[in-house]
């Protein structure tokens, strides 16, 4: 049992949450295997005066997901604390570390009982980890972002079913219609958005079937998820200079552009890029909300306007992460399919480069700005695409706007 690997990890700027996850993923013992367990973050208000745990939010070793533990589940594990000190009993290691306003609760279950000779070694090892946790200056700003994500409400069954459907290789329109028919509100909001001026259909789109016929299954899925997820975040992106309506219009403009351009350039890529294009900006809602709470919205926006090409640098300055990285954390919290996450984290090079290109053209601070378009056209030279077609589609969009 050596703590050197954990000290090395701390040499990089990180958050307490990241460090605890790193511990879970890298704990190794010569004679014992970790069978299960978790590290959780306890609100003091949710721990009784005798330290019996009422509820907790934790990352589990087996699934690495954030989840709420109820008092009943805690009782099943027979985790009751009479005092704040580590406990080694049979094959269990249990500990509570007090860090600022939170209690960090550690529960580890090993594959066999810990023998008496090694108990002291275990305690020494975990005491060293405790000291690291207590004496490291953590990035508190990033932790506020993580807390917001953990507090997000779960997605509705209809949205979860839509997500599951979106991963099928052979999608049938009738199945999507059946899924959406279980939630009339989703359909009403979808048709309201589609028939607004931002999409500019000549005739009213009267049904989901009609929309699928006009724009396809993947576009319809993207609009359903966009509407529902943004509503569930229930905030705006004021810090980026847009209210919720303006943001919807901004997103609609991007969707309109890629639909027109990629239908001609690469129809298969169009199917892959719809959802990532929408999901990548979810983090902006969380960052904007946190900036509003901290009364830093105007300050942040002014910095973005000074150098709109490097929005990610300003985001990282405030929260040690970009809005895309926050979006990935949101998707992980909601248990999205890994393919969606891979599309945002750069593993799919074609999608990633195309997203970067479109985001430059539609810079949220200066959309369709001449300088930004020039930067985008330079980026386009690294892609195997028809540059003349791209220029024509950009000019067509500007003319029509």
N, C-alpha and C positions, 0 to 999 in steps of 0.2 A: 504494500500500500504506500504509494508515493504521491505527494501533493504537487510535485514539480510541474506536471502538465497543466494543473489548474492555475498555478502562479504565472506560467507562460501565457496562458489565455488572458489573464488580467493585464498583461503588458499592453494589450490592444484596448482601445476605448470600447467599453461595452456597457450593457445595462445589467442590473441585478437579475432580471428575468432571463436574459441570455445566459448569464453565468449559471443560474440554477438549472437551466436546460442542458448546458454543457456538462454539468456535474452528472445529471441523470444519464446522459448518453455516453459518458466516459468512465463511470465507476467500474473498476475491475479489482477483484481480489483473488489472490493465488488459490485459496482453498474453497471459495464460496462463489456461487452464481446468484445474481439477483433474480428472484422469481417474479417479483412485482413491487408495486409501491408508487409513491408520488411525492412531489414537493408542492405545497400549497401556500397561498397567501391568505392570511386570516385577518379579517377586520376585527379590531378589538371588541367592537360592539356585538360581535357574533360569538364571542367566547365568554362563558360565564365566569364569575369571580373565582370559581374553583378550577377554572381552565378546562371545563368539559366543553368540547368543541360542538358548537351548534351547527355551523355550516362553513364550507371553505371552497375556494376556487383553486384548482390544482392542475398541474401537468402530469399526466400519468406516463409511467415508463412504457407500458405495453402499447399505448396508442399515441402518446405524445400530444394529446389533445387537451385543451382547456375545458374544464367541466365543473359544474357545481356538485358538491357532495352534500347530501342531506344528513341531518342528525341520525336518521334511521340507518343510513348506510354506514355512518361512522360507528354506530353502536354494533353493527354486524361485525366490524373489524375489531371490536373490543378496544377502541382507542379512547381511553379516559385518562385525563391528566389531573393529578392532584397538586402538582407543582411543576415549575418550569425547569426541568433538568432532563438530560438525556437518559434513555432507558434501553437496556439490552436485555431482552427476555426471550429465551428459546431461540427462534430463528428471526426475531424482529429487532430492528433498530428504530427507535422513536425519539424525536427531539423537537424542541421548540426554540427558535432563535428570535429574540426581540430585536427588530430593526426599525428604528424610527416609529411610525404610527402603526406598523404592521407586525404581526407575528408570522414568522416563516416556520411552517410545520413540515417536518421530514418524517416519512414513514417508509421504511424499506423492509421487504420480506425476502429472506434468503432461502436457498434450496435445502439448507439443513441448519440444525442448531449451532449457535456460535459457542465454541468451548471456552471454559473459564480462562485458560491461558491466553487466549487471543482477545478477550474482552477489553483489556487495557490497551492493546494496540488499536482496536476499533475506536475507542474513546479518544485516544491521542490523535488519530487520523482525522476524525470528525471535528475535534476541537480546533485543529489547524484550519479546516475549511470554515468553521464558524468565525474564526478570527479574520479570515479573508473577507467574509461577507460583512462583518461588522466594521471593519476598518478601511474598506475601499470607498472612495468617493464615486458614487454611481451617477450615471446620467439621468437625473430626475425628470428632465423634460421628456425623454423618450418613454419613461415609465408612465407618464400621464397619458400618452398616446395609447400605450398598451392597455391601460386601465379602461379607457374609453372603448376599445375594441372588445374587451372581455365583457363589458356591460351591454353590448349590442343585443337586441332581441333576436331570437331565432327566426329563420325564414319560415313562411307559411308552407303548408303541405303542397299546395298547388305549385309554388315556386320550386320546391325541392323536386317535385315530380317533373316539372319542366326542365330542370337541370339534368336530371337523370335521362330524360328523353333526348336531350341535346347531345349526349355522348354516343347515341346509337349510330351505327354505320348506315343502317337502312331506315330512314325516318319516313313515316307515313303521315300525311296531312290530317287524316281522320283522327289519328291517335292524339295529335297535338290539340285539335279542336275539342276532343273529349276531356282532356286534362284541364284545359282552360275553362270549359263550361261549368266546372265545379265552383268557380269563383266569379260571379257576375260583375263584381266591382273591378276586378282586373280587366275584364273585357271592356267595360264602360270606359275606364281610364285609358286603355290602349287605343280605342277608336277615337276618343276625344283628342289624344295626342296626334294620331295619324291624320286626322281631318283638320288639324289646326293649320294656320298659314305657313308654319315653318316647313311643311312638306310639300305644300302646293299642288295636291292632286286636283285634277280638273273636275272630277266627279267624286261625290262622297263615297268613302269606303264604309259599307254598311255592316260588314260582318268579318269575323276572323277568317272565314273561308275566302272571302273576297280579297283580304290583305295577303293571304298566302298565295293566291293566284297571281296577284300583281307583283309581289316583292319576294316571294319564296319563303320557305320554312325557316331558314337560318336568320333572315332579317326579322321575321315575326318573333322568334324566340328572343332575339337581342332586344327588341323593343319592349317585350313583356318584362324581361329581367331588368332592363334599364329603369322603366317606370316604377316597378315594385321595390327594387333595392334602394333607389334614391329616396323613395317615399319612406322606407323603413329607417333610413338614416336621419330623416326628419330635420334637415338643416339646410343651409345654403353654402355657397362658396364665396362669400363676401370678401374674404382675404385675397381672392384672385380677381376681384372686380366684377363679379357676376352674382345676381340673385338666382333663385332656383329656376324661374321662368327663363331668364337669359341663358342659364347653363343648358337647359333643355334645347333651346334654339341653337346654341353653339354645337351641341352634340348632334342635333338633327342635320346641321350643315355638313359636319364631318361624314355622317352616314350617307347623306345624299351624294357627296363627292366620291367616296370609295365605291358606292354602288354603281355609279356611272362609269368611273375609271376602270375598276377591276373586272367588271362584267366583260369589258373589251380586252383588257390586258391579261387577266389571269382569273377566270371564274372559280377555280378550285381554291386559290388563295383567298378569294372573297369570302368563301364559306368559313374558312379558318379564322379570319380576322375580325368578323363582326363582334363576337363576344369580347375578345381581348381589348378591342377599341373602347368598348363601354366600361369594362371592369377596371381598366388601368387607372381611371380617374376617381375611383371610390375613395381613395386615401385623401383626396383634396377636401372632401366633406369633413373628415375627422380632423385634419390639420386646421381647417378654417374654424371649426367649432372650438378647438383648443385655443386658437389665437383670439377668438372672441371672448372666451372666458378670461384670458390673461390681459385683455384690452390692448392687444398688439396688432390688430387687423390693419390699421392704417400704416403703421410702421413697416409691416411685412409687405404690403402692396406697393409702397413707395420703393422698396428695395427691388421688387420684381420689375417695376417699370424702368428702373435704371439699367437693367441688363436682362431683358426678357428671354434672351437665348439660353440663359443659364438658370432657369427656374429651379432645377434640382439642387444647385449649389446653395441657393437661399433657403430652401426647405431643410437641407442638411445642416445649415448653420443654426437654425432654430431648434431642430428636433433630432439631429444626428441620423436622419433617414430621409428618403425621398417619398413623395406621395405614392409612387408606384410600389415602393417597398411596403408602405402602409397598406396599400390595396392587397398585396400578397398576404399580409398578416390577417386581413379581414376575410379573405377567401379561405385561409387555413382555419380560422375560427368557425366559419360556416361549413367546414368540411367539403369544400368544392373538389371536384375531380382534379387530380394532379395535372392533367393535360392543360387545364385553364391556367394553373399556377406556372407551369413550364413556359407557357406562351408569354407570360409577363416577366419571368426571371431570365430570359435570354436564351433558353435552351433550344427554342425553335428559331434559328437564325433568320430565316426568310420572313417570318411573321414579325420578329423583333425589329429588323431593319426597316420593314415597311411601316410599322407603327411609328418608328422614329421619324421617318420621312413625312408621314401624315401629320404628326404632332408638330413638326417644324412649320409646315404650311399653315396649320391651324394652331399656332401658338396662342394659348389662352389669353395672354395679355395683348398680343397684336396679331389676330387672325387675318390671313390673306395679306399680310404686310409684304411690300416688295422686297425688302431686305431679307425677310424670313424665307420668302419663296426662292430667292437666289441661293440661300444656304441649302435649302431643300434640293434644288436642282443639282448642286454639287454632290450632295449625299446620294442622289439617284444614280450617279455614274458608277457606284459600287454595286448596283443592282442590275440584274439581267432583265431590263425593261426597255420599252420604247419611250425614249425621252421626249420625242416630238408629241406622242400621244398624251403624255403627262402634261406637257405645256399647254396643249390644246384644251384638255379637261379643266385645267386651272383657269385659263382665260375664259372658257365658257361659263364657269361658275361665277367668276367676278362680273362678267357682263350681265348675267341673269340676276345677280344680287343688286 
